[in-house]
Amino acid sequence: MQFDIDEQGHPVNIKAIESQPAGRYSEEAIKALAKWRYAPRIEQGKPVIKKNQKVRLDFNLPQC
């Protein structure tokens, strides 16, 4: 997943950059990441956008 963190600490511009199998869980991963919150980046005493962050999300499904 690739995304930016806005001035309030919200993930924005979220994209799935790789998925196995291709595209299978991308939509759910985007929804999950959109709920996360980060401490905003502070430069010269003001919050700024932090660009091009990456994180890997793994989904574990129960075996039937």
C-alpha positions in Angstrom: 0.0 0.0 0.0 1.2 3.5 -0.8 -0.4 6.7 0.7 0.2 10.2 2.0 -0.5 11.4 5.6 -2.4 14.7 5.7 -1.9 17.5 8.2 -4.4 15.9 10.6 -2.8 12.4 10.5 -5.3 10.8 8.1 -4.1 8.5 5.3 -5.1 9.9 1.9 -4.4 9.1 -1.8 -4.3 5.4 -0.8 -3.3 2.9 -3.5 -2.6 -0.8 -3.6 0.7 -1.1 -5.3 0.9 -4.9 -5.2 -1.6 -7.7 -4.4 -1.4 -11.5 -4.3 -3.6 -12.7 -5.9 -3.8 -9.6 -8.1 -6.5 -7.2 -7.0 -8.2 -9.7 -4.8 -8.1 -7.8 -1.5 -7.1 -4.3 -2.7 -10.5 -2.7 -1.9 -10.7 -4.1 1.6 -7.1 -3.1 2.3 -7.8 0.5 1.2 -10.9 0.6 3.5 -8.9 -0.7 6.4 -6.0 1.7 5.9 -8.3 4.7 5.6 -9.4 4.1 9.2 -5.8 4.3 10.6 -4.5 7.5 12.2 -0.9 8.8 12.5 0.8 11.6 14.3 1.1 14.4 11.7 4.6 15.4 10.6 5.6 18.8 12.1 8.0 21.2 10.3 8.7 24.6 11.7 6.0 24.2 14.2 3.2 23.4 11.7 1.7 20.1 10.5 2.6 19.2 6.9 1.7 16.4 4.5 4.0 13.4 4.6 4.1 11.9 1.1 4.8 8.4 -0.3 4.4 6.3 2.8 4.3 2.5 2.3 2.9 -0.3 4.5 2.3 -4.0 3.9 -1.0 -5.5 5.0 -1.4 -9.2 5.3 -4.8 -10.9 5.5 -5.0 -14.2 7.3 -8.1 -16.2 6.4 -9.2 -19.3 8.4 -8.6 -22.7 6.7 -11.7 -24.6 6.0 
